[in-house]
Every structure is written in structure tokens, then in C-alpha cells.
Amino acid sequence: MQQTKARLILERSLIPIGVYSFEFACTHYVIPPWYSNEGKLYRVLRFNNDDVFLVSMHSDNPLRSTRISYSVYGDKELSDLNAKRIEETLYRSLQLVAPINAKIQDIAKDDPVVLAALNHNGISRGKLYPDLFEALCGIVCAQRASFSRVPKMMGCLAYALAPHIVIDEGEFAAFPRPDEIIRGGLDALVNCGLGFRAKRIYELSKSWIEIDLESNLGLSPEDLIPKLQQLFGVGPYTANLAVTLTTGKAQAPHIDSYVCALLSHFYFENQEVEESIALKFVIDRWGDAAEKIIDLLTTDTQEWASPLGYELKVKSGAKSKYVQKI
């Protein structure tokens, strides 16, 4: 696997809008090629197959961060275009310009479940995937698996098939592109512990190249979703979720078995809730705030729900992480 010894090429800062918890970013949803260690958050970014950069981030006030300092490492001079791409990607992926809005705060006043989740997670923000293909692979890895397994599968894919970048603090892997997955072959995916998902990611990679999805990435979400459904194994649900997880703009709230289980506990007196009923419920109850409220409800659920008297069999996997080669 290609291994690059990198040097420091840029130092800058990010300024979140509103109060931001950098500690949350370091401990939750750390799915490779996101990595964290000793209060630092790392991300490997690639904009073309030859342009691979490592970003190292830290904050002097991780609990309530008003500034995040970041350093970029690479093996070549950084162009102004790539410097801009890195900054824009970090702002979007860390959701630094998306604080909790007033509508959710108003909803919480009359909903003790949302209020408890908001009090626990309110200044915390999840991550968006910088890359649509990476998001699709993450969704496939999550199929019929607990969320806690996703970082391990994604980390194995990264270290087995993608370029590595090395600094004094450790060795970090990018996420493989479709052509790298195809070159690696199906056996390599099986060896990553993907099980039945190996075949799905292999065929997804082949169809990504065959229909030239890369040339359509500039489309609006409304136009992109039908294109995604031409990919192997991608239907309306997966296409919508992939776009939501990369842009933060949901075409419809995403409902899965975990969301149904939580709604059953909190709102349906433990009666079984079908996905269609769950979808109608969250739209009717929360409107265009539904997707963000679902994020709140599915993060650290057992921690904020226990004081309300809820004992959940299903656990949030938000704090799961891949133990990388640091």
C-alpha cells in the first residue's frame, strides 16, 4: 500500500457559529478516515487520486469551543484551490455553521424526550461525510449490523486498500476510491470482515465507474438521487440517506430499525412501529426539524434516557471508534 511521509504545509483556524463541543467531535462518530487520539481529531482528505492530505485539529477549550486550530500535512506544496477545499470541507463536515435552531428549542418545551436529548446533546454536532462514495460504503457497512461495527469495517477498508500518510504522531489511511477497491479485489473486502457486504461494496464500486457517477456530483440533491439509484444495490432509501449524510439536507427523514425502536419506547408504549408509521409520525410531529431531532434522539440515548425512566435494550453506537495505528 502506498505510504507517504508528510510534512507540515499549512496552519489555520476554524470559527464555529454558536457554541461548539470539539470534545464531542473527538469522541462521537469517529468513523475512518476520521481518527482521534489524546484530544486531537484527524481527517485524511483527498480531492484527486494523487492529492492526499492529513488534517490534524485541536481546541484549547474542547468543551465549549469558539476556535479550532488545524494543521495540514502533505508531501507537496498546497495550492490555493486545495487549501480552500480543505477549509470548506471541514466547515461542512463538522457542521460548524449549523447550530441548534430555535424551532427545535420550541419543540423541546412541550416534549420531555426531545428536551432531555437536547439538554444532553444540544451543543454537539455530528459529522457529515466529505465524500458521497464514502457515505454509500458507510451505509452498506451498517446494513444488518450494530453501528458499533461500522468504524471497524470502514477502518479495515481504509488501511487495507487506500494510501497511508505518515507523520510523527502516527500513520493514517485515506478511504479507498472505487478503482482501488476493484484492484484490491473481492477477497480483500472479505478479509476486512465485511461478510455479505463485501460483494455489495465491490459491485457498487464497479457500477460507480461504469455509469461515471463522478461527473454527476455537481448536481442538486433532487437530480442526484435518481442518478444514485442507477448504482448497484442503491434504492430510494439509500440514495436519500447518502445525500443527507453528505450535504446535511434531508429529502426525507431517515428511518431505520433503531429509530423505530426508540420511537416505540418513547412514544408508542413499546408497541411495534413500522417504518412507514414512524416516518409519518416524525413528519407530523416535528416537520422539517425531524431529521435533526432524530440525530439528537439516536446519540448517547442510554445516557440521557435513563433519568427519564427508560431502560433501552438497543444501545447507541455513537462513541464507537476504530483503533488505528498511532
C-alpha positions, 0 to 999 in steps of 0.5 A: 500500500502506498505510504507517504511521509508528510510534512507540515504545509499549512496552519489555520483556524476554524470559527464555529457559529454558536457554541461548539463541543470539539470534545464531542467531535473527538469522541462521537462518530469517529468513523475512518478516515476520521481518527482521534487520539489524546484530544486531537481529531484527524481527517485524511482528505483527498480531492484527486487520486494523487492529492492526499492530505492529513488534517490534524485539529485541536481546541484549547477549550474542547468543551465549549469551543469558539476556535479550532486550530488545524494543521495540514500535512502533505508531501507537496506544496498546497495550492490555493484551490486545495487549501480552500477545499480543505477549509470548506470541507471541514466547515461542512463536515463538522457542521460548524455553521449549523447550530441548534435552531430555535424551532427545535428549542420550541419543540423541546418545551412541550416534549420531555424526550426531545428536551432531555436529548437536547439538554444532553446533546444540544451543543454537539454536532455530528459529522457529515461525510466529505465524500458521497462514495464514502457515505454509500460504503458507510451505509452498506457497512451498517446494513444488518449490523450494530453501528458499533461495527461500522468504524471497524469495517470502514477502518479495515477498508481504509488501511487495507486498500487506500494510501497511508500518510505518515507523520510523527504522531502516527500513520493514517489511511485515506478511504479507498476510491472505487478503482482501488477497491476493484484492484484490491479485489473481492477477497480483500473486502472479505478479509476486512470482515465485511461478510455479505457486504463485501460483494455489495461494496465491490459491485457498487464500486464497479457500477460507480465507474461504469455509469461515471457517477463522478461527473454527476456530483455537481448536481442538486440533491433532487437530480442526484438521487435518481442518478444514485439509484442507477448504482448497484444495490442503491434504492430510494432509501439509500440514495436519500440517506447518502445525500443527507449524510453528505450535504446535511439536507434531508429529502426525507427523514431517515428511518431505520430499525433503531429509530423505530425502536426508540420511537416505540419506547418513547412514544408508542408504549413499546408497541411495534412501529413500522417504518412507514408509521414512524416516518409519518409520525416524525413528519407530523410531529416535528416537520422539517426539524425531524431529521435533526431531532432524530440525530439528537434522539439516536446519540448517547440515548442510554445516557440521557434516557435513563433519568427519564425512566427508560431502560433501552435494550438497543444501545447507541453506537455513537462513541464507537471508534476504530483503533488505528495505528498511532 
